[in-house]
Amino acid sequence: MVSVEFKQDKHNLFVSFLMIVIALLFLLYMGSSLVHSTKVFWENYSIEDLLD
């Protein structure tokens, strides 16, 4: 009985770790995409054009 609970706890720990890694990769991807799109935006438009 204890062995089954230990295996389940180990499995839950692995799944939690995997979900945290996936969430971090997703956040890094979204941040990188945001920085890239902002950079492209500022390269294509100038402040003077936006203020007119």
C-alpha positions in Angstrom: 0.0 0.0 0.0 2.8 2.4 0.9 4.6 1.5 -2.4 1.6 2.4 -4.5 1.2 5.8 -2.7 4.9 6.5 -3.2 4.7 5.7 -6.9 1.7 8.0 -7.2 3.4 10.8 -5.3 6.4 10.4 -7.6 4.2 10.5 -10.6 2.4 13.6 -9.4 5.8 15.3 -8.7 7.0 14.5 -12.2 3.8 15.8 -13.8 3.9 19.0 -11.8 7.6 19.5 -12.8 6.8 18.9 -16.4 3.9 21.3 -16.4 6.1 24.0 -14.7 8.7 23.5 -17.4 6.1 23.8 -20.2 4.7 26.9 -18.6 8.1 28.5 -18.4 8.9 27.7 -22.0 5.5 29.2 -23.1 6.2 32.4 -21.1 9.7 32.7 -22.6 8.3 32.2 -26.1 5.5 34.8 -25.6 8.0 37.3 -24.1 10.4 36.8 -27.1 7.5 37.2 -29.5 6.4 40.4 -27.8 9.9 41.9 -27.8 10.3 40.9 -31.5 7.0 42.4 -32.6 7.7 45.6 -30.6 11.1 45.9 -32.2 9.6 45.5 -35.7 6.9 48.1 -34.9 9.4 50.7 -33.8 11.6 50.0 -36.8 8.7 50.6 -39.2 7.1 53.7 -37.5 8.6 56.8 -36.1 7.3 59.0 -33.3 6.6 61.8 -35.8 4.4 59.6 -38.0 2.4 58.4 -35.0 1.9 62.0 -33.7 0.6 63.3 -37.0 
